[in-house]
Amino acid sequence: MSHAGYCLFDTPLGQCGIAWRDDGPSVVRPAVTLLQLPEVTTERTESRMARASGAPGPSAPPPPIAEIIERLRKHLEGEAQDLRDIVVDLTGADDFARQVYEAAREIPAGQTRTYGEIARALGQPREAQAVGQALGKNPIALIIPCHRVVAAGGKPGGFSAHGGRATKARILAVEGAPTAPIQLELRPTRKR
């Protein structure tokens, strides 16, 4: 029998959420199905977790998930953690996205790669934009470190989590990765 669960936990970025599933009592380590960075409010984070996890409500994390949470906290406090051993469930991701996620997981903390470098590594040099689109759908941020994939010239590029490029730059700074400064686009407000 499969069991799904989720919980919220505090980090230096704010309250994050993690969801997991197991496939019965013989499973040694549950698989992470979602890692949600903080939304505008805790209620939004929890609402997203409840919808995406399929669990009826938050629950206490099993010991392997509690260990992952502690590693994520340490990582976001600046104590780099190698998160590649964490089992993830990418049900719903297509083959290309899975390849992109695998490539991103190989980027060490403190380093970055460009969308183009990932595309070339996958043997599809013209697919940098598709790499960005796949990373924009990454359900397991940090564990699949999409924040380490940047635009050409070290510019941050996009980031789909709340806070966008500023959050991406903040995580990269915690990891000690070199990036170009963020340039925020200010749009004039329209008079009504």
N, CA, C and O of each residue as an XYZ file, in Angstrom:
768
protein
N       0.837     -1.180      0.000
C       0.000      0.000      0.000
C       0.880      1.240      0.000
O       1.834      1.326      0.773
N       0.567      2.194     -0.856
C       1.343      3.416     -0.971
C       0.814      4.471     -0.010
O      -0.393      4.585      0.202
N       1.719      5.231      0.561
C       1.358      6.286      1.495
C       2.006      7.584      1.030
O       3.198      7.615      0.722
N       1.223      8.646      0.980
C       1.745      9.967      0.630
C       1.615     10.867      1.840
O       0.657     10.755      2.605
N       2.567     11.753      2.013
C       2.516     12.694      3.118
C       3.226     13.979      2.761
O       3.965     14.051      1.779
N       2.989     14.995      3.576
C       3.726     16.248      3.425
C       3.805     16.949      4.763
O       3.029     16.674      5.678
N       4.756     17.856      4.859
C       4.864     18.709      6.039
C       5.546     20.008      5.643
O       6.196     20.094      4.601
N       5.390     21.001      6.479
C       6.064     22.279      6.307
C       7.222     22.329      7.290
O       7.186     21.693      8.343
N       8.257     23.099      6.932
C       9.406     23.231      7.834
C      10.070     24.582      7.615
O      10.059     25.130      6.513
N      10.646     25.102      8.687
C      11.280     26.418      8.646
C      12.701     26.333      8.107
O      13.439     25.389      8.391
N      13.070     27.356      7.311
C      14.426     27.493      6.780
C      14.779     28.977      6.805
O      13.912     29.812      7.061
N      16.034     29.314      6.543
C      16.395     30.728      6.450
C      15.650     31.481      5.334
O      15.552     32.707      5.384
N      15.132     30.770      4.342
C      14.349     31.409      3.274
C      12.906     31.654      3.693
O      12.220     32.485      3.098
N      12.449     30.949      4.694
C      11.048     30.978      5.102
C      10.542     29.553      5.227
O      11.323     28.603      5.253
N       9.228     29.416      5.305
C       8.647     28.088      5.486
C       8.528     27.363      4.149
O       7.855     27.827      3.229
N       9.191     26.224      4.063
C       9.170     25.380      2.869
C       8.243     24.198      3.125
O       7.808     23.965      4.252
N       7.952     23.461      2.068
C       7.159     22.250      2.192
C       7.850     21.106      1.477
O       8.536     21.306      0.475
N       7.662     19.908      1.999
C       8.202     18.711      1.359
C       7.111     17.648      1.354
O       6.410     17.455      2.348
N       6.978     16.964      0.225
C       6.017     15.861      0.107
C       6.785     14.601     -0.264
O       7.832     14.662     -0.909
N       6.254     13.470      0.147
C       6.907     12.197     -0.100
C       5.866     11.116     -0.316
O       4.678     11.295     -0.046
N       6.347      9.998     -0.808
C       5.506      8.813     -0.937
C       6.387      7.605     -0.687
O       7.601      7.644     -0.888
N       5.751      6.536     -0.245
C       6.448      5.262     -0.151
C       5.544      4.211     -0.772
O       4.351      4.440     -0.970
N       6.105      3.095     -1.066
C       5.327      2.027     -1.690
C       5.165      0.844     -0.762
O       5.259     -0.309     -1.182
N       4.921      1.135      0.497
C       4.651      0.058      1.438
C       5.731     -0.107      2.482
O       6.726      0.617      2.487
N       5.527     -1.065      3.367
C       6.425     -1.240      4.508
C       7.828     -1.707      4.143
O       8.742     -1.573      4.957
N       8.026     -2.251      2.945
C       9.355     -2.749      2.584
C      10.268     -1.649      2.050
O      11.454     -1.896      1.831
N       9.747     -0.446      1.835
C      10.557      0.646      1.304
C      11.510      1.154      2.384
O      11.087      1.486      3.491
N      12.800      1.210      2.049
C      13.804      1.671      3.004
C      13.767      3.191      3.118
O      13.821      3.737      4.219
N      13.676      3.872      1.975
C      13.647      5.335      1.976
C      12.483      5.819      1.127
O      12.350      5.410     -0.026
N      11.646      6.675      1.674
C      10.566      7.245      0.866
C      11.151      8.141     -0.229
O      12.265      8.649     -0.100
N      10.400      8.325     -1.289
C      10.816      9.199     -2.385
C      10.198     10.579     -2.203
O       9.016     10.701     -1.882
N      11.002     11.612     -2.408
C      10.500     12.984     -2.363
C       9.762     13.249     -3.669
O      10.296     13.002     -4.750
N       8.537     13.750     -3.568
C       7.733     14.044     -4.754
C       7.612     15.536     -5.025
O       7.306     15.940     -6.147
N       7.851     16.361     -4.006
C       7.717     17.810     -4.162
C       8.525     18.500     -3.080
O       8.497     18.102     -1.916
N       9.243     19.535     -3.476
C       9.883     20.420     -2.510
C       9.469     21.832     -2.890
O       9.850     22.341     -3.944
N       8.702     22.444     -2.039
C       8.133     23.760     -2.298
C       8.907     24.822     -1.528
O       8.992     24.771     -0.301
N       9.470     25.781     -2.253
C      10.090     26.929     -1.604
C       8.986     27.832     -1.079
O       7.838     27.707     -1.506
N       9.307     28.746     -0.157
C       8.259     29.564      0.461
C       7.441     30.368     -0.545
O       7.982     30.965     -1.475
N       6.150     30.367     -0.339
C       5.234     31.224     -1.090
C       5.096     32.537     -0.322
O       5.792     32.751      0.671
N       4.213     33.407     -0.773
C       3.998     34.694     -0.119
C       3.569     34.495      1.329
O       4.003     35.231      2.216
N       2.714     33.499      1.568
C       2.246     33.206      2.923
C       2.390     31.712      3.196
O       2.464     30.899      2.274
N       2.429     31.375      4.469
C       2.466     29.968      4.868
C       1.226     29.242      4.372
O       1.300     28.082      3.967
N       0.084     29.924      4.402
C      -1.169     29.308      3.946
C      -1.067     28.907      2.478
O      -1.545     27.842      2.091
N      -0.448     29.753      1.664
C      -0.289     29.413      0.240
C       0.644     28.220      0.063
O       0.393     27.336     -0.756
N       1.714     28.207      0.835
C       2.637     27.074      0.751
C       1.908     25.784      1.110
O       2.019     24.781      0.405
N       1.161     25.819      2.213
C       0.443     24.615      2.639
C      -0.630     24.220      1.632
O      -0.816     23.033      1.362
N      -1.329     25.188      1.079
C      -2.367     24.899      0.089
C      -1.766     24.203     -1.133
O      -2.325     23.230     -1.641
N      -0.632     24.707     -1.594
C       0.030     24.083     -2.749
C       0.473     22.664     -2.403
O       0.338     21.751     -3.218
N       0.997     22.483     -1.203
C       1.443     21.155     -0.779
C       0.271     20.181     -0.707
O       0.375     19.043     -1.163
N      -0.841     20.627     -0.134
C      -2.017     19.760      0.002
C      -2.529     19.330     -1.368
O      -2.847     18.159     -1.574
N      -2.611     20.276     -2.309
C      -3.102     19.955     -3.660
C      -2.166     18.991     -4.373
O      -2.611     18.009     -4.969
N      -0.877     19.273     -4.311
C       0.086     18.504     -5.103
C       0.434     17.147     -4.500
O       0.791     16.224     -5.232
N       0.337     17.012     -3.182
C       0.800     15.777     -2.543
C      -0.216     14.647     -2.577
O       0.154     13.473     -2.579
N      -1.491     14.999     -2.604
C      -2.522     13.975     -2.520
C      -2.768     13.490     -1.105
O      -3.590     12.600     -0.888
N      -2.067     14.062     -0.143
C      -2.256     13.674      1.263
C      -3.412     14.472      1.853
O      -3.645     15.608      1.442
N      -4.140     13.897      2.811
C      -5.296     14.589      3.388
C      -4.927     15.788      4.257
O      -5.764     16.659      4.492
N      -3.703     15.842      4.728
C      -3.255     16.945      5.569
C      -1.808     16.730      5.945
O      -1.243     15.677      5.649
N      -1.193     17.709      6.594
C       0.209     17.542      6.969
C       0.375     16.427      7.995
O      -0.537     16.129      8.766
N       1.545     15.823      7.987
C       1.833     14.761      8.948
C       3.291     14.850      9.377
O       4.105     15.516      8.738
N       3.597     14.174     10.456
C       4.983     14.131     10.918
C       5.814     13.369      9.889
O       5.398     12.309      9.420
N       6.966     13.893      9.540
C       7.779     13.194      8.541
C       8.396     11.926      9.113
O       8.809     11.910     10.272
N       8.463     10.867      8.317
C       9.169      9.669      8.775
C      10.659     10.011      8.932
O      11.131     10.984      8.343
N      11.398      9.226      9.713
C      12.806      9.555      9.980
C      13.655      9.884      8.745
O      14.436     10.834      8.803
N      13.541      9.145      7.629
C      14.372      9.520      6.478
C      14.033     10.913      5.927
O      14.924     11.627      5.468
N      12.769     11.296      5.968
C      12.367     12.622      5.495
C      12.813     13.685      6.498
O      13.233     14.770      6.097
N      12.728     13.391      7.782
C      13.217     14.328      8.804
C      14.711     14.591      8.609
O      15.175     15.715      8.798
N      15.453     13.565      8.234
C      16.886     13.726      7.960
C      17.099     14.625      6.740
O      17.984     15.481      6.745
N      16.292     14.433      5.703
C      16.388     15.277      4.507
C      16.087     16.728      4.869
O      16.789     17.636      4.425
N      15.061     16.949      5.662
C      14.707     18.306      6.088
C      15.890     18.957      6.802
O      16.212     20.116      6.540
N      16.528     18.226      7.689
C      17.683     18.774      8.416
C      18.815     19.112      7.455
O      19.471     20.141      7.615
N      19.051     18.271      6.471
C      20.093     18.540      5.471
C      19.747     19.780      4.651
O      20.626     20.584      4.342
N      18.477     19.938      4.299
C      18.060     21.121      3.543
C      18.251     22.387      4.371
O      18.716     23.403      3.854
N      17.897     22.334      5.642
C      18.110     23.493      6.529
C      19.589     23.873      6.572
O      19.947     25.038      6.396
N      20.434     22.882      6.806
C      21.876     23.141      6.862
C      22.362     23.751      5.552
O      23.154     24.693      5.549
N      21.881     23.205      4.450
C      22.290     23.708      3.139
C      21.923     25.186      2.995
O      22.737     25.991      2.543
N      20.710     25.532      3.377
C      20.256     26.918      3.241
C      20.875     27.844      4.292
O      20.757     29.066      4.190
N      21.524     27.271      5.288
C      22.282     28.068      6.260
C      23.724     28.269      5.804
O      24.504     28.937      6.483
N      24.082     27.691      4.652
C      25.419     27.875      4.108
C      26.356     26.703      4.304
O      27.525     26.781      3.928
N      25.871     25.619      4.884
C      26.673     24.409      5.061
C      26.308     23.450      3.924
O      25.361     22.670      4.030
N      27.080     23.528      2.836
C      26.750     22.785      1.615
C      26.538     21.304      1.897
O      27.310     20.672      2.618
N      25.483     20.774      1.318
C      25.127     19.364      1.453
C      25.069     18.745      0.057
O      24.567     19.366     -0.880
N      25.574     17.540     -0.078
C      25.420     16.798     -1.325
C      24.073     16.085     -1.240
O      23.902     15.154     -0.452
N      23.130     16.526     -2.051
C      21.757     16.013     -1.979
C      21.451     14.979     -3.065
O      20.300     14.579     -3.241
N      22.484     14.552     -3.788
C      22.256     13.644     -4.920
C      21.772     12.263     -4.513
O      21.198     11.553     -5.339
N      21.984     11.859     -3.264
C      21.560     10.525     -2.832
C      20.082     10.464     -2.463
O      19.548      9.384     -2.211
N      19.427     11.607     -2.431
C      18.011     11.635     -2.052
C      17.174     11.057     -3.189
O      17.298     11.472     -4.341
N      16.330     10.103     -2.851
C      15.463      9.461     -3.842
C      14.335     10.421     -4.197
O      13.658     10.957     -3.320
N      14.143     10.631     -5.500
C      13.069     11.507     -5.967
C      12.118     10.727     -6.862
O      12.515      9.772     -7.529
N      10.883     11.140     -6.867
C       9.857     10.534     -7.717
C       9.490     11.562     -8.774
O       8.908     12.602     -8.464
N       9.829     11.274    -10.012
C       9.565     12.199    -11.110
C       8.420     11.723    -11.993
O       8.424     11.957    -13.201
N       7.451     11.063    -11.396
C       6.271     10.633    -12.134
C       5.670     11.853    -12.821
O       5.460     12.889    -12.192
N       5.401     11.725    -14.084
C       4.807     12.831    -14.830
C       5.813     13.627    -15.643
O       5.422     14.363    -16.549
N       7.097     13.497    -15.341
C       8.119     14.207    -16.115
C       8.435     13.405    -17.373
O       8.534     12.179    -17.328
N       8.591     14.104    -18.493
C       8.939     13.396    -19.727
C      10.436     13.051    -19.729
O      11.183     13.486    -18.852
N      10.859     12.270    -20.719
C      12.248     11.799    -20.771
C      13.245     12.952    -20.839
O      14.277     12.919    -20.169
N      12.942     13.973    -21.645
C      13.858     15.106    -21.760
C      14.009     15.806    -20.413
O      15.125     16.114    -19.996
N      12.903     16.057    -19.737
C      12.959     16.720    -18.426
C      13.772     15.884    -17.442
O      14.569     16.429    -16.677
N      13.580     14.586    -17.454
C      14.345     13.713    -16.552
C      15.850     13.831    -16.824
O      16.654     13.864    -15.892
N      16.220     13.894    -18.104
C      17.635     14.055    -18.456
C      18.166     15.401    -17.966
O      19.285     15.484    -17.460
N      17.365     16.447    -18.117
C      17.758     17.778    -17.644
C      17.934     17.755    -16.130
O      18.917     18.284    -15.612
N      16.990     17.146    -15.421
C      17.064     17.090    -13.960
C      18.298     16.305    -13.505
O      18.967     16.687    -12.545
N      18.589     15.210    -14.200
C      19.785     14.420    -13.883
C      21.041     15.255    -14.054
O      21.930     15.238    -13.203
N      21.110     15.990    -15.164
C      22.274     16.847    -15.424
C      22.396     17.930    -14.357
O      23.501     18.225    -13.901
N      21.281     18.522    -13.958
C      21.311     19.564    -12.923
C      21.790     18.995    -11.591
O      22.508     19.668    -10.852
N      21.404     17.776    -11.284
C      21.810     17.162    -10.005
C      23.312     16.916     -9.934
O      23.859     16.741     -8.846
N      23.976     16.902    -11.074
C      25.425     16.682    -11.095
C      26.222     17.971    -10.887
O      27.445     17.916    -10.757
N      25.564     19.117    -10.852
C      26.266     20.392    -10.659
C      26.529     20.571     -9.161
O      25.583     20.628     -8.375
N      27.795     20.660     -8.760
C      28.091     20.812     -7.330
C      27.661     22.180     -6.791
O      27.588     23.158     -7.534
N      27.383     22.228     -5.501
C      27.084     23.506     -4.847
C      28.269     24.441     -5.055
O      29.424     24.018     -5.005
N      27.970     25.716     -5.288
C      29.018     26.704     -5.515
C      29.401     26.847     -6.971
O      30.231     27.687     -7.316
N      28.800     26.028     -7.839
C      29.075     26.110     -9.269
C      27.769     26.294    -10.025
O      26.688     26.000     -9.515
N      27.891     26.784    -11.246
C      26.726     26.928    -12.115
C      27.061     26.389    -13.504
O      28.227     26.216    -13.859
N      26.029     26.135    -14.262
C      26.136     25.796    -15.681
C      25.087     26.628    -16.400
O      24.091     27.035    -15.803
N      25.312     26.877    -17.672
C      24.309     27.620    -18.434
C      23.294     26.653    -19.033
O      23.531     25.449    -19.131
N      22.159     27.218    -19.428
C      21.141     26.419    -20.112
C      21.761     25.775    -21.346
O      21.496     24.610    -21.643
N      22.591     26.537    -22.069
C      23.252     26.019    -23.264
C      24.218     24.889    -22.962
O      24.300     23.924    -23.722
N      24.952     24.997    -21.860
C      25.881     23.925    -21.484
C      25.128     22.631    -21.185
O      25.570     21.546    -21.563
N      23.999     22.754    -20.512
C      23.193     21.556    -20.230
C      22.686     20.965    -21.541
O      22.751     19.752    -21.740
N      22.187     21.808    -22.431
C      21.680     21.327    -23.722
C      22.784     20.602    -24.494
O      22.552     19.526    -25.045
N      23.977     21.187    -24.534
C      25.091     20.548    -25.243
C      25.469     19.225    -24.581
O      25.749     18.246    -25.273
N      25.478     19.188    -23.254
C      25.820     17.949    -22.541
C      24.826     16.837    -22.852
O      25.170     15.655    -22.814
N      23.588     17.224    -23.161
C      22.559     16.235    -23.504
C      22.565     15.892    -24.990
O      21.733     15.115    -25.459
N      23.517     16.481    -25.734
C      23.609     16.216    -27.161
C      22.565     16.944    -27.982
O      22.285     16.562    -29.119
N      21.982     18.002    -27.404
C      20.948     18.773    -28.099
C      21.280     20.266    -27.988
O      20.585     21.009    -27.296
N      22.355     20.705    -28.678
C      22.875     22.056    -28.490
C      21.900     23.191    -28.803
O      22.107     24.316    -28.350
N      20.869     22.924    -29.549
C      19.903     23.985    -29.896
C      18.713     24.037    -28.934
O      17.759     24.777    -29.176
N      18.758     23.279    -27.875
C      17.608     23.155    -26.976
C      17.775     23.865    -25.629
O      17.192     23.444    -24.629
N      18.569     24.941    -25.602
C      18.766     25.678    -24.345
C      17.435     26.186    -23.790
O      17.204     26.138    -22.581
N      16.572     26.665    -24.661
C      15.270     27.161    -24.200
C      14.431     26.014    -23.625
O      13.746     26.192    -22.618
N      14.482     24.858    -24.251
C      13.743     23.695    -23.735
C      14.294     23.266    -22.374
O      13.541     22.805    -21.516
N      15.601     23.416    -22.175
C      16.197     23.128    -20.864
C      15.582     24.060    -19.827
O      15.185     23.620    -18.748
N      15.505     25.354    -20.157
C      14.900     26.322    -19.241
C      13.451     26.005    -18.939
O      13.003     26.139    -17.800
N      12.715     25.583    -19.961
C      11.304     25.241    -19.749
C      11.162     24.021    -18.840
O      10.289     23.991    -17.973
N      12.005     23.031    -19.033
C      11.962     21.840    -18.171
C      12.285     22.224    -16.728
O      11.617     21.773    -15.797
N      13.304     23.052    -16.546
C      13.679     23.465    -15.192
C      12.596     24.317    -14.548
O      12.437     24.299    -13.327
N      11.852     25.062    -15.353
C      10.745     25.863    -14.827
C       9.617     25.010    -14.266
O       8.784     25.502    -13.505
N       9.586     23.735    -14.639
C       8.558     22.805    -14.140
C       9.106     21.868    -13.064
O       8.412     20.949    -12.628
N      10.335     22.096    -12.641
C      10.984     21.237    -11.650
C      10.158     21.192    -10.364
O       9.977     22.225     -9.719
N       9.657     20.025     -9.982
C       8.842     19.947     -8.768
C       9.649     19.803     -7.476
O       9.088     19.846     -6.382
N      10.961     19.634     -7.606
C      11.757     19.311     -6.422
C      12.967     20.248     -6.345
O      14.114     19.804     -6.390
N      12.692     21.543     -6.230
C      13.750     22.553     -6.155
C      14.721     22.219     -5.029
O      14.361     21.544     -4.064
N      15.920     22.684     -5.159
C      17.059     22.447     -4.259
C      17.611     21.040     -4.412
O      18.807     20.885     -4.658
N      16.787     20.011     -4.277
C      17.277     18.641     -4.448
C      17.632     18.425     -5.916
O      18.661     17.825     -6.228
N      16.790     18.909     -6.805
C      17.146     19.043     -8.217
C      17.473     20.527     -8.351
O      16.567     21.348     -8.495
N      18.767     20.882     -8.306
C      19.166     22.279     -8.143
C      19.062     23.120     -9.420
O      20.071     23.506    -10.011
N      17.842     23.390     -9.824
C      17.610     24.191    -11.022
C      18.180     25.600    -10.865
O      18.476     26.263    -11.858
N      18.333     26.059     -9.622
C      18.896     27.387     -9.378
C      20.348     27.483     -9.838
O      20.857     28.588    -10.028
N      21.020     26.358    -10.019
C      22.418     26.360    -10.462
C      22.556     26.457    -11.972
O      23.673     26.506    -12.488
N      21.451     26.484    -12.678
C      21.483     26.628    -14.129
C      21.112     28.073    -14.435
O      20.032     28.547    -14.082
N      22.039     28.759    -15.104
C      21.910     30.196    -15.324
C      21.957     30.517    -16.814
O      22.249     29.657    -17.644
N      21.665     31.762    -17.127
C      21.734     32.227    -18.513
C      23.197     32.460    -18.893
O      24.083     32.450    -18.038
N      23.430     32.666    -20.166
C      24.777     32.945    -20.652
C      25.340     34.176    -19.940
O      24.595     35.086    -19.576
N      26.641     34.195    -19.749
C      27.282     35.329    -19.097
C      27.110     35.346    -17.592
O      27.425     36.348    -16.950
N      26.617     34.256    -17.012
C      26.447     34.182    -15.568
C      25.231     34.904    -15.043
O      25.032     34.975    -13.830
N      24.405     35.448    -15.938
C      23.183     36.126    -15.492
C      22.233     35.078    -14.924
O      22.233     33.930    -15.368
N      21.421     35.474    -13.940
C      20.591     34.471    -13.265
C      19.618     33.710    -14.162
O      19.377     32.528    -13.920
N      19.065     34.332    -15.166
C      18.031     33.657    -15.940
C      16.754     33.605    -15.135
O      16.605     34.344    -14.161
N      15.839     32.756    -15.520
C      14.548     32.689    -14.841
C      14.572     31.785    -13.622
O      15.510     31.019    -13.404
N      13.505     31.899    -12.831
C      13.316     31.029    -11.668
C      11.846     31.078    -11.330
O      11.300     32.153    -11.082
N      11.193     29.922    -11.316
C       9.739     29.894    -11.178
C       9.244     29.943     -9.737
O       8.045     30.112     -9.516
N      10.116     29.803     -8.761
C       9.680     29.862     -7.357
C       9.316     31.295     -6.980
O       9.727     32.244     -7.647
N       8.540     31.444     -5.904
C       8.180     32.768     -5.416
C       9.462     33.571     -5.185
O      10.431     33.054     -4.630
N       9.462     34.806     -5.602
C      10.641     35.651     -5.471
C      11.493     35.641     -6.720
O      12.395     36.466     -6.865
N      11.217     34.711     -7.628
C      11.887     34.670     -8.923
C      13.403     34.726     -8.841
O      14.039     34.023     -8.055
N      13.960     35.592     -9.687
C      15.416     35.675     -9.796
C      16.085     36.098     -8.494
O      17.217     35.696     -8.223
N      15.401     36.905     -7.684
C      15.992     37.322     -6.405
C      16.183     36.114     -5.485
O      17.204     36.007     -4.806
N      15.210     35.211     -5.461
C      15.339     33.989     -4.656
C      16.457     33.115     -5.205
O      17.253     32.564     -4.445
N      16.516     32.992     -6.526
C      17.573     32.202     -7.162
C      18.942     32.766     -6.779
O      19.838     32.016     -6.393
N      19.103     34.081     -6.887
C      20.382     34.709     -6.555
C      20.724     34.516     -5.079
O      21.888     34.323     -4.728
N      19.717     34.569     -4.224
C      19.949     34.381     -2.786
C      20.454     32.967     -2.494
O      21.381     32.790     -1.703
N      19.848     31.965     -3.130
C      20.292     30.580     -2.921
C      21.709     30.402     -3.463
O      22.547     29.771     -2.818
N      21.979     30.958     -4.646
C      23.323     30.857     -5.215
C      24.351     31.545     -4.318
O      25.469     31.052     -4.167
N      23.982     32.674     -3.725
C      24.898     33.383     -2.817
C      25.193     32.540     -1.582
O      26.338     32.477     -1.133
N      24.163     31.888     -1.027
C      24.363     31.009      0.133
C      25.343     29.897     -0.229
O      26.159     29.488      0.597
N      25.257     29.410     -1.469
C      26.139     28.329     -1.923
C      27.521     28.830     -2.345
O      28.424     28.029     -2.582
N      27.689     30.157     -2.439
C      28.976     30.715     -2.842
C      29.232     30.656     -4.331
O      30.385     30.669     -4.761
N      28.176     30.592     -5.128
C      28.324     30.515     -6.583
C      28.464     31.912     -7.181
O      27.764     32.836     -6.766
N      29.360     32.073     -8.147
C      29.497     33.379     -8.803
C      28.348     33.607     -9.785
O      28.014     32.722    -10.573
N      27.754     34.781     -9.735
C      26.711     35.153    -10.696
C      26.843     36.629    -11.001
O      27.451     37.382    -10.241
N      26.273     37.032    -12.112
C      26.207     38.452    -12.453
C      25.124     39.093    -11.598
O      24.195     38.411    -11.164
N      25.232     40.400    -11.349
C      24.187     41.068    -10.562
C      22.823     40.960    -11.237
O      22.719     40.890    -12.462
N      21.798     40.948    -10.422
C      20.429     40.897    -10.930
C      20.027     42.288    -11.375
O      20.272     43.273    -10.679
N      19.413     42.359    -12.532
C      18.845     43.619    -12.993
C      17.339     43.450    -13.009
O      16.789     42.696    -13.811
N      16.689     44.158    -12.116
C      15.236     44.062    -12.037
C      14.615     44.995    -13.062
O      15.080     46.117    -13.261
N      13.578     44.526    -13.697
C      12.859     45.357    -14.659
C      11.768     46.117    -13.932
O      10.879     45.521    -13.325
N      11.842     47.425    -13.998
C      10.803     48.256    -13.405
C       9.899     48.739    -14.527
O      10.360     49.333    -15.502
N       8.639     48.482    -14.382
C       7.675     48.896    -15.407
C       6.870     50.060    -14.865
O       6.442     50.043    -13.711
N       6.663     51.067    -15.693
C       5.857     52.197    -15.220
C       4.425     51.748    -14.948
O       3.880     50.901    -15.656
N       3.837     52.322    -13.929
C       2.444     51.999    -13.632
C       1.545     52.805    -14.549
O       1.854     53.937    -14.921
N       0.436     52.201    -14.902
C      -0.530     52.897    -15.761
C      -1.489     53.696    -14.906
O      -1.932     53.247    -13.849
N      -1.796     54.875    -15.380
C      -2.801     55.688    -14.690
C      -4.166     55.202    -15.111
O      -4.392     54.868    -16.274
N      -5.055     55.168    -14.173
C      -6.417     54.702    -14.476
C      -7.351     55.859    -14.534
O      -8.544     55.678    -14.777
